[in-house]
């Protein structure tokens, strides 16, 4: 299942196209995806810094 942007979720919820529970489920999916991306970027930054330190 793909995630929707917060703007799209708000629009659909405001129009009563999705329930609050559905919107919150998508928000949680977005949060999990953001956390995973942040952790990946953090690990990449550490590796890059280690490479620079060797120069």
C-alpha positions in Angstrom: 0.0 0.0 0.0 1.4 3.4 -1.0 1.4 6.4 1.3 -0.3 9.7 0.6 1.1 13.1 1.3 -0.2 14.9 4.5 -1.9 17.4 2.2 -3.8 14.7 0.3 -4.8 13.0 3.5 -6.2 16.2 4.9 -8.1 16.9 1.7 -9.6 13.5 1.6 -10.5 13.6 5.4 -12.0 17.0 5.1 -14.2 15.8 2.2 -15.2 12.7 4.3 -13.6 10.5 1.7 -11.6 8.6 4.3 -12.2 8.0 8.0 -10.0 9.4 10.8 -8.7 5.9 11.4 -7.7 5.5 7.8 -6.0 8.9 7.8 -4.1 8.1 11.0 -3.0 4.7 9.5 -1.5 6.6 6.6 0.2 9.1 8.9 1.7 6.2 10.8 3.0 4.7 7.6 4.5 8.0 6.6 6.2 8.4 10.0 7.7 4.9 9.8 9.0 5.6 6.3 10.5 8.9 7.4 12.2 7.3 10.4 13.7 4.6 8.1 15.0 7.2 5.7 16.4 9.3 8.5 18.3 6.3 9.9 19.6 5.4 6.5 20.9 8.9 5.9 22.4 8.9 9.4 24.4 5.7 8.7 25.5 7.1 5.3 26.7 10.3 7.0 28.8 8.3 9.5 30.4 6.3 6.7 31.1 9.5 4.7 32.7 11.1 7.7 34.8 8.0 8.4 36.0 8.2 4.8 36.9 11.9 5.1 38.8 11.2 8.4 41.0 8.8 6.5 42.2 11.4 4.0 
